[in-house]
């Protein structure tokens, strides 16, 4: 279970409301959120994550537990279960 800070929870709620589905961090520490429906549409390539749909970078100080070394992106839906 991830340790969500207050700032993480607020950002998570906003991202979920906007329709974002996954979070991942690039090797350089940049944090991304994705609108892809399927986790298989998001891939690690070289030192970044590549998506099929829309993505945007967000404050890299959020979600410190999300690491480049993670095998797959983190599900926003799963994180939302922790705040309800």
Backbone as XML, in Angstrom:
<?xml version="1.0"?>
<chain id="A" units="angstrom">
  <residue number="1" name="UNK">
    <atom name="N" x="0.836" y="-1.176" z="0.000"/>
    <atom name="CA" x="0.000" y="0.000" z="0.000"/>
    <atom name="C" x="0.891" y="1.253" z="0.000"/>
  </residue>
  <residue number="2" name="UNK">
    <atom name="N" x="0.593" y="2.183" z="-0.866"/>
    <atom name="CA" x="1.372" y="3.418" z="-0.978"/>
    <atom name="C" x="1.041" y="4.365" z="0.168"/>
  </residue>
  <residue number="3" name="UNK">
    <atom name="N" x="2.025" y="5.145" z="0.556"/>
    <atom name="CA" x="1.811" y="6.149" z="1.596"/>
    <atom name="C" x="1.500" y="7.471" z="0.908"/>
  </residue>
  <residue number="4" name="UNK">
    <atom name="N" x="0.225" y="7.835" z="0.892"/>
    <atom name="CA" x="-0.204" y="9.054" z="0.223"/>
    <atom name="C" x="-0.177" y="10.231" z="1.183"/>
  </residue>
  <residue number="5" name="UNK">
    <atom name="N" x="0.486" y="11.290" z="0.780"/>
    <atom name="CA" x="0.506" y="12.521" z="1.550"/>
    <atom name="C" x="-0.703" y="13.369" z="1.151"/>
  </residue>
  <residue number="6" name="UNK">
    <atom name="N" x="-1.000" y="14.385" z="1.946"/>
    <atom name="CA" x="-2.161" y="15.234" z="1.671"/>
    <atom name="C" x="-2.103" y="15.822" z="0.256"/>
  </residue>
  <residue number="7" name="UNK">
    <atom name="N" x="-0.939" y="16.319" z="-0.151"/>
    <atom name="CA" x="-0.789" y="16.887" z="-1.503"/>
    <atom name="C" x="-1.023" y="15.824" z="-2.575"/>
  </residue>
  <residue number="8" name="UNK">
    <atom name="N" x="-0.575" y="14.590" z="-2.314"/>
    <atom name="CA" x="-0.802" y="13.488" z="-3.252"/>
    <atom name="C" x="-2.296" y="13.221" z="-3.412"/>
  </residue>
  <residue number="9" name="UNK">
    <atom name="N" x="-3.004" y="13.200" z="-2.296"/>
    <atom name="CA" x="-4.440" y="12.904" z="-2.313"/>
    <atom name="C" x="-5.197" y="13.958" z="-3.106"/>
  </residue>
  <residue number="10" name="UNK">
    <atom name="N" x="-4.887" y="15.221" z="-2.880"/>
    <atom name="CA" x="-5.555" y="16.301" z="-3.615"/>
    <atom name="C" x="-5.273" y="16.194" z="-5.111"/>
  </residue>
  <residue number="11" name="UNK">
    <atom name="N" x="-4.024" y="15.962" z="-5.470"/>
    <atom name="CA" x="-3.660" y="15.816" z="-6.884"/>
    <atom name="C" x="-4.335" y="14.589" z="-7.487"/>
  </residue>
  <residue number="12" name="UNK">
    <atom name="N" x="-4.368" y="13.507" z="-6.738"/>
    <atom name="CA" x="-4.976" y="12.266" z="-7.200"/>
    <atom name="C" x="-6.453" y="12.471" z="-7.526"/>
  </residue>
  <residue number="13" name="UNK">
    <atom name="N" x="-7.165" y="13.143" z="-6.648"/>
    <atom name="CA" x="-8.590" y="13.418" z="-6.880"/>
    <atom name="C" x="-8.781" y="14.239" z="-8.150"/>
  </residue>
  <residue number="14" name="UNK">
    <atom name="N" x="-7.956" y="15.264" z="-8.328"/>
    <atom name="CA" x="-8.055" y="16.101" z="-9.530"/>
    <atom name="C" x="-7.751" y="15.302" z="-10.794"/>
  </residue>
  <residue number="15" name="UNK">
    <atom name="N" x="-6.692" y="14.511" z="-10.764"/>
    <atom name="CA" x="-6.312" y="13.712" z="-11.931"/>
    <atom name="C" x="-7.401" y="12.704" z="-12.288"/>
  </residue>
  <residue number="16" name="UNK">
    <atom name="N" x="-7.962" y="12.067" z="-11.277"/>
    <atom name="CA" x="-9.032" y="11.093" z="-11.496"/>
    <atom name="C" x="-10.245" y="11.774" z="-12.128"/>
  </residue>
  <residue number="17" name="UNK">
    <atom name="N" x="-10.595" y="12.939" z="-11.608"/>
    <atom name="CA" x="-11.733" y="13.698" z="-12.124"/>
    <atom name="C" x="-11.509" y="14.129" z="-13.578"/>
  </residue>
  <residue number="18" name="UNK">
    <atom name="N" x="-10.266" y="14.428" z="-13.936"/>
    <atom name="CA" x="-9.927" y="14.843" z="-15.302"/>
    <atom name="C" x="-9.863" y="13.666" z="-16.275"/>
  </residue>
  <residue number="19" name="UNK">
    <atom name="N" x="-9.917" y="12.443" z="-15.760"/>
    <atom name="CA" x="-9.916" y="11.272" z="-16.628"/>
    <atom name="C" x="-8.576" y="10.589" z="-16.804"/>
  </residue>
  <residue number="20" name="UNK">
    <atom name="N" x="-7.579" y="10.980" z="-16.011"/>
    <atom name="CA" x="-6.281" y="10.315" z="-16.095"/>
    <atom name="C" x="-6.351" y="8.953" z="-15.413"/>
  </residue>
  <residue number="21" name="UNK">
    <atom name="N" x="-5.574" y="8.001" z="-15.925"/>
    <atom name="CA" x="-5.688" y="6.613" z="-15.471"/>
    <atom name="C" x="-4.425" y="6.039" z="-14.836"/>
  </residue>
  <residue number="22" name="UNK">
    <atom name="N" x="-3.247" y="6.526" z="-15.225"/>
    <atom name="CA" x="-1.994" y="5.968" z="-14.720"/>
    <atom name="C" x="-0.977" y="7.063" z="-14.433"/>
  </residue>
  <residue number="23" name="UNK">
    <atom name="N" x="-0.004" y="6.722" z="-13.581"/>
    <atom name="CA" x="1.121" y="7.597" z="-13.248"/>
    <atom name="C" x="2.416" y="6.821" z="-13.443"/>
  </residue>
  <residue number="24" name="UNK">
    <atom name="N" x="3.462" y="7.494" z="-13.911"/>
    <atom name="CA" x="4.783" y="6.866" z="-14.039"/>
    <atom name="C" x="5.849" y="7.955" z="-13.997"/>
  </residue>
  <residue number="25" name="UNK">
    <atom name="N" x="7.045" y="7.560" z="-13.567"/>
    <atom name="CA" x="8.159" y="8.501" z="-13.461"/>
    <atom name="C" x="9.263" y="8.100" z="-14.443"/>
  </residue>
  <residue number="26" name="UNK">
    <atom name="N" x="9.763" y="9.090" z="-15.207"/>
    <atom name="CA" x="10.884" y="8.854" z="-16.120"/>
    <atom name="C" x="12.180" y="8.700" z="-15.327"/>
  </residue>
  <residue number="27" name="UNK">
    <atom name="N" x="13.213" y="8.247" z="-16.008"/>
    <atom name="CA" x="14.509" y="8.046" z="-15.365"/>
    <atom name="C" x="15.079" y="9.352" z="-14.798"/>
  </residue>
  <residue number="28" name="UNK">
    <atom name="N" x="14.747" y="10.481" z="-15.427"/>
    <atom name="CA" x="15.243" y="11.782" z="-14.960"/>
    <atom name="C" x="14.414" y="12.363" z="-13.804"/>
  </residue>
  <residue number="29" name="UNK">
    <atom name="N" x="13.407" y="11.618" z="-13.352"/>
    <atom name="CA" x="12.596" y="12.044" z="-12.220"/>
    <atom name="C" x="11.301" y="12.740" z="-12.581"/>
  </residue>
  <residue number="30" name="UNK">
    <atom name="N" x="11.103" y="13.040" z="-13.864"/>
    <atom name="CA" x="9.880" y="13.712" z="-14.301"/>
    <atom name="C" x="8.690" y="12.769" z="-14.124"/>
  </residue>
  <residue number="31" name="UNK">
    <atom name="N" x="7.597" y="13.297" z="-13.575"/>
    <atom name="CA" x="6.399" y="12.505" z="-13.296"/>
    <atom name="C" x="5.346" y="12.772" z="-14.363"/>
  </residue>
  <residue number="32" name="UNK">
    <atom name="N" x="4.760" y="11.700" z="-14.870"/>
    <atom name="CA" x="3.771" y="11.788" z="-15.942"/>
    <atom name="C" x="2.465" y="11.143" z="-15.517"/>
  </residue>
  <residue number="33" name="UNK">
    <atom name="N" x="1.372" y="11.666" z="-16.065"/>
    <atom name="CA" x="0.067" y="11.050" z="-15.899"/>
    <atom name="C" x="-0.498" y="10.775" z="-17.291"/>
  </residue>
  <residue number="34" name="UNK">
    <atom name="N" x="-1.213" y="9.673" z="-17.417"/>
    <atom name="CA" x="-1.670" y="9.179" z="-18.716"/>
    <atom name="C" x="-3.178" y="8.984" z="-18.732"/>
  </residue>
  <residue number="35" name="UNK">
    <atom name="N" x="-3.770" y="9.131" z="-19.937"/>
    <atom name="CA" x="-5.199" y="8.887" z="-20.116"/>
    <atom name="C" x="-5.469" y="7.542" z="-20.789"/>
  </residue>
  <residue number="36" name="UNK">
    <atom name="N" x="-4.459" y="6.758" z="-21.018"/>
    <atom name="CA" x="-4.633" y="5.464" z="-21.685"/>
    <atom name="C" x="-5.535" y="4.555" z="-20.862"/>
  </residue>
  <residue number="37" name="UNK">
    <atom name="N" x="-6.436" y="3.850" z="-21.542"/>
    <atom name="CA" x="-7.357" y="2.934" z="-20.873"/>
    <atom name="C" x="-6.674" y="1.640" z="-20.441"/>
  </residue>
  <residue number="38" name="UNK">
    <atom name="N" x="-5.708" y="1.183" z="-21.216"/>
    <atom name="CA" x="-5.068" y="-0.102" z="-20.952"/>
    <atom name="C" x="-3.598" y="0.099" z="-20.611"/>
  </residue>
  <residue number="39" name="UNK">
    <atom name="N" x="-3.154" y="-0.555" z="-19.566"/>
    <atom name="CA" x="-1.764" y="-0.428" z="-19.135"/>
    <atom name="C" x="-0.802" y="-0.862" z="-20.236"/>
  </residue>
  <residue number="40" name="UNK">
    <atom name="N" x="-1.239" y="-1.765" z="-21.105"/>
    <atom name="CA" x="-0.398" y="-2.229" z="-22.202"/>
    <atom name="C" x="-0.114" y="-1.160" z="-23.244"/>
  </residue>
  <residue number="41" name="UNK">
    <atom name="N" x="-0.872" y="-0.059" z="-23.207"/>
    <atom name="CA" x="-0.662" y="1.037" z="-24.150"/>
    <atom name="C" x="0.453" y="1.977" z="-23.704"/>
  </residue>
  <residue number="42" name="UNK">
    <atom name="N" x="1.018" y="1.729" z="-22.527"/>
    <atom name="CA" x="2.087" y="2.561" z="-21.986"/>
    <atom name="C" x="3.332" y="1.690" z="-21.853"/>
  </residue>
  <residue number="43" name="UNK">
    <atom name="N" x="4.434" y="2.110" z="-22.471"/>
    <atom name="CA" x="5.651" y="1.295" z="-22.466"/>
    <atom name="C" x="6.863" y="2.098" z="-22.026"/>
  </residue>
  <residue number="44" name="UNK">
    <atom name="N" x="7.813" y="1.390" z="-21.411"/>
    <atom name="CA" x="9.106" y="1.977" z="-21.071"/>
    <atom name="C" x="10.001" y="1.859" z="-22.289"/>
  </residue>
  <residue number="45" name="UNK">
    <atom name="N" x="10.625" y="2.961" z="-22.669"/>
    <atom name="CA" x="11.526" y="2.932" z="-23.818"/>
    <atom name="C" x="12.718" y="3.833" z="-23.516"/>
  </residue>
  <residue number="46" name="UNK">
    <atom name="N" x="13.892" y="3.289" z="-23.601"/>
    <atom name="CA" x="15.123" y="4.008" z="-23.251"/>
    <atom name="C" x="15.014" y="4.547" z="-21.825"/>
  </residue>
  <residue number="47" name="UNK">
    <atom name="N" x="14.863" y="5.852" z="-21.666"/>
    <atom name="CA" x="14.796" y="6.408" z="-20.310"/>
    <atom name="C" x="13.485" y="7.143" z="-20.040"/>
  </residue>
  <residue number="48" name="UNK">
    <atom name="N" x="12.460" y="6.855" z="-20.870"/>
    <atom name="CA" x="11.162" y="7.509" z="-20.697"/>
    <atom name="C" x="10.017" y="6.513" z="-20.875"/>
  </residue>
  <residue number="49" name="UNK">
    <atom name="N" x="8.813" y="6.928" z="-20.492"/>
    <atom name="CA" x="7.599" y="6.156" z="-20.729"/>
    <atom name="C" x="6.928" y="6.713" z="-21.983"/>
  </residue>
  <residue number="50" name="UNK">
    <atom name="N" x="6.427" y="5.843" z="-22.842"/>
    <atom name="CA" x="5.749" y="6.213" z="-24.083"/>
    <atom name="C" x="4.293" y="5.770" z="-23.969"/>
  </residue>
  <residue number="51" name="UNK">
    <atom name="N" x="3.354" y="6.635" z="-24.429"/>
    <atom name="CA" x="1.937" y="6.265" z="-24.349"/>
    <atom name="C" x="1.270" y="6.351" z="-25.712"/>
  </residue>
  <residue number="52" name="UNK">
    <atom name="N" x="0.130" y="5.686" z="-25.829"/>
    <atom name="CA" x="-0.650" y="5.685" z="-27.061"/>
    <atom name="C" x="-1.610" y="6.869" z="-27.096"/>
  </residue>
  <residue number="53" name="UNK">
    <atom name="N" x="-2.082" y="7.298" z="-25.941"/>
    <atom name="CA" x="-3.106" y="8.330" z="-25.845"/>
    <atom name="C" x="-2.475" y="9.635" z="-25.367"/>
  </residue>
  <residue number="54" name="UNK">
    <atom name="N" x="-3.163" y="10.380" z="-24.557"/>
    <atom name="CA" x="-2.707" y="11.680" z="-24.064"/>
    <atom name="C" x="-1.971" y="11.524" z="-22.736"/>
  </residue>
  <residue number="55" name="UNK">
    <atom name="N" x="-0.908" y="12.295" z="-22.554"/>
    <atom name="CA" x="-0.208" y="12.323" z="-21.275"/>
    <atom name="C" x="0.268" y="13.743" z="-21.002"/>
  </residue>
  <residue number="56" name="UNK">
    <atom name="N" x="0.537" y="14.040" z="-19.733"/>
    <atom name="CA" x="1.098" y="15.347" z="-19.370"/>
    <atom name="C" x="1.990" y="15.176" z="-18.154"/>
  </residue>
  <residue number="57" name="UNK">
    <atom name="N" x="2.969" y="16.064" z="-18.049"/>
    <atom name="CA" x="3.850" y="16.021" z="-16.884"/>
    <atom name="C" x="3.183" y="16.780" z="-15.743"/>
  </residue>
  <residue number="58" name="UNK">
    <atom name="N" x="3.451" y="16.328" z="-14.521"/>
    <atom name="CA" x="2.909" y="16.979" z="-13.333"/>
    <atom name="C" x="4.051" y="17.198" z="-12.341"/>
  </residue>
  <residue number="59" name="UNK">
    <atom name="N" x="3.763" y="17.856" z="-11.262"/>
    <atom name="CA" x="4.750" y="18.194" z="-10.236"/>
    <atom name="C" x="5.511" y="16.948" z="-9.784"/>
  </residue>
  <residue number="60" name="UNK">
    <atom name="N" x="6.813" y="16.930" z="-10.031"/>
    <atom name="CA" x="7.608" y="15.738" z="-9.708"/>
    <atom name="C" x="7.803" y="15.538" z="-8.209"/>
  </residue>
  <residue number="61" name="UNK">
    <atom name="N" x="7.397" y="16.503" z="-7.398"/>
    <atom name="CA" x="7.492" y="16.350" z="-5.944"/>
    <atom name="C" x="6.361" y="15.492" z="-5.383"/>
  </residue>
  <residue number="62" name="UNK">
    <atom name="N" x="5.351" y="15.238" z="-6.207"/>
    <atom name="CA" x="4.226" y="14.398" z="-5.791"/>
    <atom name="C" x="4.576" y="12.918" z="-5.952"/>
  </residue>
  <residue number="63" name="UNK">
    <atom name="N" x="3.843" y="12.078" z="-5.241"/>
    <atom name="CA" x="3.921" y="10.624" z="-5.396"/>
    <atom name="C" x="5.358" y="10.106" z="-5.378"/>
  </residue>
  <residue number="64" name="UNK">
    <atom name="N" x="6.087" y="10.445" z="-4.336"/>
    <atom name="CA" x="7.510" y="10.072" z="-4.212"/>
    <atom name="C" x="7.739" y="8.560" z="-4.281"/>
  </residue>
  <residue number="65" name="UNK">
    <atom name="N" x="6.719" y="7.781" z="-3.972"/>
    <atom name="CA" x="6.850" y="6.323" z="-3.990"/>
    <atom name="C" x="6.871" y="5.759" z="-5.413"/>
  </residue>
  <residue number="66" name="UNK">
    <atom name="N" x="6.509" y="6.553" z="-6.406"/>
    <atom name="CA" x="6.550" y="6.109" z="-7.801"/>
    <atom name="C" x="7.973" y="6.311" z="-8.312"/>
  </residue>
  <residue number="67" name="UNK">
    <atom name="N" x="8.579" y="5.226" z="-8.770"/>
    <atom name="CA" x="9.991" y="5.229" z="-9.178"/>
    <atom name="C" x="10.139" y="4.806" z="-10.639"/>
  </residue>
  <residue number="68" name="UNK">
    <atom name="N" x="11.228" y="5.233" z="-11.253"/>
    <atom name="CA" x="11.573" y="4.800" z="-12.604"/>
    <atom name="C" x="11.712" y="3.282" z="-12.653"/>
  </residue>
  <residue number="69" name="UNK">
    <atom name="N" x="12.210" y="2.712" z="-11.593"/>
    <atom name="CA" x="12.460" y="1.271" z="-11.554"/>
    <atom name="C" x="11.177" y="0.439" z="-11.527"/>
  </residue>
  <residue number="70" name="UNK">
    <atom name="N" x="10.029" y="1.063" z="-11.305"/>
    <atom name="CA" x="8.759" y="0.329" z="-11.306"/>
    <atom name="C" x="8.577" y="-0.368" z="-12.651"/>
  </residue>
  <residue number="71" name="UNK">
    <atom name="N" x="8.111" y="-1.594" z="-12.605"/>
    <atom name="CA" x="7.933" y="-2.389" z="-13.823"/>
    <atom name="C" x="6.784" y="-1.888" z="-14.688"/>
  </residue>
  <residue number="72" name="UNK">
    <atom name="N" x="5.774" y="-1.286" z="-14.066"/>
    <atom name="CA" x="4.611" y="-0.812" z="-14.814"/>
    <atom name="C" x="4.096" y="0.477" z="-14.177"/>
  </residue>
  <residue number="73" name="UNK">
    <atom name="N" x="3.306" y="1.241" z="-14.922"/>
    <atom name="CA" x="2.732" y="2.466" z="-14.366"/>
    <atom name="C" x="1.813" y="2.161" z="-13.180"/>
  </residue>
  <residue number="74" name="UNK">
    <atom name="N" x="1.618" y="3.152" z="-12.343"/>
    <atom name="CA" x="0.756" y="3.028" z="-11.169"/>
    <atom name="C" x="-0.666" y="3.429" z="-11.546"/>
  </residue>
  <residue number="75" name="UNK">
    <atom name="N" x="-1.624" y="2.599" z="-11.178"/>
    <atom name="CA" x="-3.027" y="2.843" z="-11.492"/>
    <atom name="C" x="-3.622" y="3.904" z="-10.566"/>
  </residue>
  <residue number="76" name="UNK">
    <atom name="N" x="-4.176" y="4.944" z="-11.154"/>
    <atom name="CA" x="-4.860" y="5.971" z="-10.364"/>
    <atom name="C" x="-6.094" y="5.367" z="-9.706"/>
  </residue>
  <residue number="77" name="UNK">
    <atom name="N" x="-6.783" y="4.499" z="-10.403"/>
    <atom name="CA" x="-7.974" y="3.842" z="-9.844"/>
    <atom name="C" x="-7.624" y="3.069" z="-8.573"/>
  </residue>
  <residue number="78" name="UNK">
    <atom name="N" x="-6.506" y="2.350" z="-8.591"/>
    <atom name="CA" x="-6.087" y="1.592" z="-7.406"/>
    <atom name="C" x="-5.716" y="2.526" z="-6.258"/>
  </residue>
  <residue number="79" name="UNK">
    <atom name="N" x="-5.036" y="3.619" z="-6.559"/>
    <atom name="CA" x="-4.685" y="4.581" z="-5.511"/>
    <atom name="C" x="-5.931" y="5.233" z="-4.921"/>
  </residue>
  <residue number="80" name="UNK">
    <atom name="N" x="-6.937" y="5.465" z="-5.751"/>
    <atom name="CA" x="-8.180" y="6.080" z="-5.269"/>
    <atom name="C" x="-8.865" y="5.208" z="-4.218"/>
  </residue>
  <residue number="81" name="UNK">
    <atom name="N" x="-8.682" y="3.902" z="-4.294"/>
    <atom name="CA" x="-9.273" y="2.995" z="-3.300"/>
    <atom name="C" x="-8.722" y="3.269" z="-1.907"/>
  </residue>
  <residue number="82" name="UNK">
    <atom name="N" x="-7.511" y="3.805" z="-1.834"/>
    <atom name="CA" x="-6.879" y="4.091" z="-0.549"/>
    <atom name="C" x="-7.403" y="5.367" z="0.100"/>
  </residue>
  <residue number="83" name="UNK">
    <atom name="N" x="-8.034" y="6.232" z="-0.677"/>
    <atom name="CA" x="-8.501" y="7.504" z="-0.124"/>
    <atom name="C" x="-9.998" y="7.523" z="0.143"/>
  </residue>
  <residue number="84" name="UNK">
    <atom name="N" x="-10.686" y="6.469" z="-0.165"/>
    <atom name="CA" x="-12.139" y="6.421" z="0.066"/>
    <atom name="C" x="-12.455" y="5.838" z="1.413"/>
  </residue>
</chain>
